[in-house]
Amino acid sequence: MGKKSRIKFVSFSGIDGAGKSTQIDNLCARLKDNGLRVELIRFWDDVATLTGVRETTGHKVFKGDKGVGSPSAPINRRDKNVQSPLMTGVRLFLYFLDAVSVRLVVKRALRSDADVVVFDRYTYDELANLNLRSPAICGYVRLIMAFVPKPDISYVLDADPVKARARKPEYPLEFLHRNRQAYLTLSELVGGLTVIAPNEIEQVKREVVEHALRELSLEMENVGGGIPGHHDPEATQLDGPQVRPAAF
């Protein structure tokens, strides 16, 4: 089997606070424990274009907070939750640029020495910010998804918006409810997404790892819950302010 066909490609998506970082860290650690080389690509850091402009817009124009919210230090971000015809037009332009970037990043990653490439967020997380009730927007979504590479597995971690916001208080609850429904609608629209139902962290870890091993045709010992001593970044409070690019 050639190198390109050997490399597997997995993505994780979902509303803020759904537990993506926890599940990504757990799956990557499991794969590495079995001798596999894993490359992690963070969408907002490694793929998204014009991040400086986005951050300036969210912070200075819309007066939103910077950083990552925590239960002890909630913030009010103003980026992807800002809805207007003008912002929709801006998003359509930015998401096209990001789609081009996705193609380049995936092409480069699939030529690397990795056995598995894992994306922390993917194109789905941008498309879920659009009005999927519009036929024109749905046509745009299909066009973008036909352009970007399709992962071997695309996880959408479903979550209760109330619990998600308690873990990561950044966006209004009303927006999280709307955003969650957008992910479910997107799953039906584009197909091929694996939606993981809300559950306890350890149960979700088990479900994700077992599913990944089955779908990727890999073998691993001790498939199950969390890794002893493994840090759970979303289950602990953040010690200080962090910066995260605007996500619109």
C-alpha positions as CSV (number, residue, x, y, z in Angstrom):
1,M,0.0,0.0,0.0
2,G,1.4,3.4,-0.9
3,K,2.1,6.2,1.5
4,K,-0.9,8.4,0.6
5,S,-3.5,5.5,1.0
6,R,-2.0,4.6,4.3
7,I,-2.5,7.9,6.0
8,K,-5.9,8.3,7.7
9,F,-7.7,11.7,8.2
10,V,-10.1,12.5,11.1
11,S,-11.8,15.7,12.0
12,F,-13.7,16.8,15.2
13,S,-16.4,19.5,15.2
14,G,-19.1,20.8,17.5
15,I,-20.3,23.8,19.5
16,D,-18.0,25.5,21.9
17,G,-17.7,23.6,25.2
18,A,-18.8,20.3,23.6
19,G,-15.5,18.7,24.7
20,K,-13.5,18.5,21.5
21,S,-10.1,19.1,23.0
22,T,-10.7,16.3,25.6
23,Q,-11.8,13.8,22.9
24,I,-9.0,14.8,20.5
25,D,-6.3,14.5,23.2
26,N,-7.7,11.1,24.3
27,L,-7.8,9.6,20.8
28,C,-4.4,11.0,19.8
29,A,-2.9,9.5,23.0
30,R,-4.5,6.1,22.3
31,L,-3.1,6.1,18.8
32,K,0.3,7.1,19.9
33,D,0.3,4.4,22.6
34,N,0.0,1.9,19.8
35,G,3.0,3.2,17.9
36,L,1.2,5.4,15.4
37,R,2.4,8.7,14.3
38,V,-0.3,11.4,14.7
39,E,-0.3,14.9,13.4
40,L,-2.7,17.4,15.0
41,I,-3.9,20.4,12.9
42,R,-5.8,23.2,14.7
43,F,-8.1,24.9,12.2
44,W,-8.0,28.4,13.7
45,D,-4.2,28.3,14.1
46,D,-3.0,26.3,11.0
47,V,-5.7,26.8,8.4
48,A,-7.9,29.9,8.8
49,T,-6.9,32.9,6.7
50,L,-6.8,36.6,7.6
51,T,-6.9,35.8,11.3
52,G,-5.5,39.2,12.3
53,V,-8.4,40.9,10.5
54,R,-10.9,38.6,12.1
55,E,-9.6,39.2,15.5
56,T,-9.6,43.0,15.0
57,T,-13.1,42.9,13.7
58,G,-14.5,40.8,16.6
59,H,-12.7,42.8,19.3
60,K,-12.6,46.4,18.0
61,V,-15.6,46.6,15.7
62,F,-18.1,44.4,17.5
63,K,-16.6,45.1,21.0
64,G,-16.2,41.5,21.9
65,D,-13.8,40.0,24.4
66,K,-10.6,38.2,23.5
67,G,-9.5,34.8,24.9
68,V,-11.1,31.7,26.1
69,G,-13.9,31.8,28.7
70,S,-13.9,29.7,31.8
71,P,-16.4,29.2,34.7
72,S,-14.4,31.5,36.9
73,A,-13.8,34.1,34.1
74,P,-16.7,34.2,31.6
75,I,-16.3,36.3,28.5
76,N,-18.5,37.7,25.8
77,R,-17.2,37.0,22.3
78,R,-18.6,38.8,19.3
79,D,-17.7,37.1,16.1
80,K,-19.5,34.1,14.7
81,N,-22.7,35.0,16.7
82,V,-23.0,38.4,14.9
83,Q,-25.6,37.9,12.2
84,S,-26.3,40.4,9.5
85,P,-26.5,40.4,5.6
86,L,-23.1,42.1,5.5
87,M,-21.5,39.6,7.9
88,T,-22.9,36.8,5.8
89,G,-21.3,38.2,2.7
90,V,-18.0,38.5,4.6
91,R,-18.3,34.9,5.8
92,L,-18.9,33.6,2.3
93,F,-15.7,35.2,1.1
94,L,-13.6,34.2,4.1
95,Y,-14.9,30.6,4.0
96,F,-14.0,30.3,0.4
97,L,-10.4,31.4,1.2
98,D,-10.3,29.0,4.1
99,A,-11.5,26.2,1.7
100,V,-8.5,26.8,-0.5
101,S,-6.3,26.8,2.6
102,V,-7.9,23.5,3.7
103,R,-7.0,21.8,0.4
104,L,-3.4,22.9,0.7
105,V,-3.0,22.0,4.3
106,V,-4.6,18.5,3.8
107,K,-2.4,17.9,0.8
108,R,0.7,18.7,2.7
109,A,-0.4,16.7,5.7
110,L,-1.1,13.6,3.6
111,R,2.5,13.8,2.3
112,S,3.9,13.8,5.9
113,D,5.3,10.9,7.9
114,A,2.1,10.7,10.0
115,D,-0.1,7.6,10.1
116,V,-3.2,9.6,11.2
117,V,-3.9,13.3,10.7
118,V,-6.4,14.8,13.2
119,F,-8.1,18.1,12.7
120,D,-9.3,20.2,15.7
121,R,-12.3,21.7,13.9
122,Y,-12.8,21.6,10.2
123,T,-14.8,23.3,7.4
124,Y,-18.0,22.1,9.0
125,D,-17.5,24.4,11.9
126,E,-17.6,27.4,9.6
127,L,-20.5,26.3,7.6
128,A,-22.6,25.8,10.8
129,N,-22.4,29.6,11.2
130,L,-24.5,30.2,8.1
131,N,-28.2,30.3,7.7
132,L,-28.9,26.7,6.5
133,R,-32.6,27.5,6.0
134,S,-31.6,29.4,2.8
135,P,-31.6,27.4,-0.4
136,A,-28.8,29.7,-1.8
137,I,-26.7,29.1,1.3
138,C,-27.3,25.3,1.1
139,G,-26.1,25.5,-2.5
140,Y,-22.9,27.3,-1.3
141,V,-22.4,24.7,1.4
142,R,-22.6,21.8,-1.2
143,L,-20.1,23.7,-3.4
144,I,-17.6,24.1,-0.6
145,M,-17.9,20.5,0.6
146,A,-17.3,19.3,-3.0
147,F,-14.1,21.4,-3.1
148,V,-12.5,20.5,0.3
149,P,-11.1,17.0,1.0
150,K,-13.5,14.7,2.9
151,P,-12.1,13.2,6.1
152,D,-12.2,9.4,6.6
153,I,-14.1,10.2,9.8
154,S,-15.9,13.5,10.6
155,Y,-17.0,13.6,14.2
156,V,-19.6,16.1,15.4
157,L,-19.7,16.1,19.2
158,D,-23.3,16.9,20.1
159,A,-23.8,18.6,23.5
160,D,-26.4,20.2,25.7
161,P,-25.9,23.9,25.2
162,V,-26.5,24.7,28.8
163,K,-23.8,22.3,30.0
164,A,-21.5,23.4,27.2
165,R,-21.8,27.0,28.2
166,A,-21.2,26.2,31.8
167,R,-17.8,24.7,30.8
168,K,-16.9,27.4,28.3
169,P,-19.0,30.6,28.8
170,E,-18.2,32.7,25.7
171,Y,-21.4,32.9,23.6
172,P,-25.1,33.6,24.5
173,L,-27.1,30.5,25.3
174,E,-29.6,31.3,22.6
175,F,-26.8,31.3,20.0
176,L,-25.5,27.9,21.3
177,H,-28.9,26.4,20.8
178,R,-29.1,27.7,17.3
179,N,-25.5,26.7,16.5
180,R,-26.2,23.1,17.8
181,Q,-29.2,22.8,15.5
182,A,-27.1,24.0,12.6
183,Y,-24.6,21.2,13.1
184,L,-27.4,18.7,13.1
185,T,-28.9,20.3,10.0
186,L,-25.5,20.3,8.3
187,S,-25.1,16.6,9.0
188,E,-28.3,15.9,7.1
189,L,-27.4,18.3,4.3
190,V,-23.9,17.1,3.5
191,G,-24.0,13.5,4.9
192,G,-21.0,11.4,6.1
193,L,-20.8,13.0,9.5
194,T,-20.7,10.9,12.6
195,V,-22.8,12.6,15.4
196,I,-21.8,11.5,18.9
197,A,-24.8,12.0,21.2
198,P,-24.3,13.9,24.5
199,N,-23.1,11.7,27.3
200,E,-20.6,11.6,30.2
201,I,-17.0,12.3,29.2
202,E,-15.7,8.8,29.8
203,Q,-18.5,7.3,27.8
204,V,-17.9,9.6,24.9
205,K,-14.2,8.8,25.0
206,R,-15.0,5.1,24.8
207,E,-17.5,5.6,21.9
208,V,-15.1,7.7,19.9
209,V,-12.1,5.4,20.3
210,E,-14.0,2.3,19.6
211,H,-15.6,3.8,16.5
212,A,-12.3,5.2,15.3
213,L,-10.5,1.9,15.6
214,R,-13.3,0.1,13.8
215,E,-13.5,2.6,11.0
216,L,-9.8,3.0,10.6
217,S,-9.2,-0.7,10.7
218,L,-6.6,-0.3,13.5
219,E,-6.0,-2.6,16.4
220,M,-5.5,-1.4,19.9
221,E,-5.3,-2.8,23.4
222,N,-7.3,-1.5,26.4
223,V,-9.8,0.4,24.4
224,G,-12.1,2.4,26.8
225,G,-12.1,5.3,29.1
226,G,-9.6,8.0,29.8
227,I,-5.9,7.6,30.1
228,P,-4.6,7.5,33.7
229,G,-3.0,10.8,34.5
230,H,-3.9,12.3,31.1
231,H,-4.7,16.0,31.3
232,D,-8.3,16.9,30.4
233,P,-8.0,20.6,29.2
234,E,-11.7,21.3,29.2
235,A,-12.5,19.7,32.5
236,T,-10.3,22.2,34.4
237,Q,-10.4,26.0,34.8
238,L,-7.9,28.1,32.9
239,D,-5.3,29.8,35.1
240,G,-5.0,32.9,33.0
241,P,-6.2,34.7,29.9
242,Q,-5.8,33.0,26.6
243,V,-6.1,34.3,23.1
244,R,-8.2,32.6,20.4
245,P,-8.7,34.0,16.9
246,A,-12.1,35.3,16.0
247,A,-14.2,32.4,14.7
248,F,-16.6,34.1,12.2
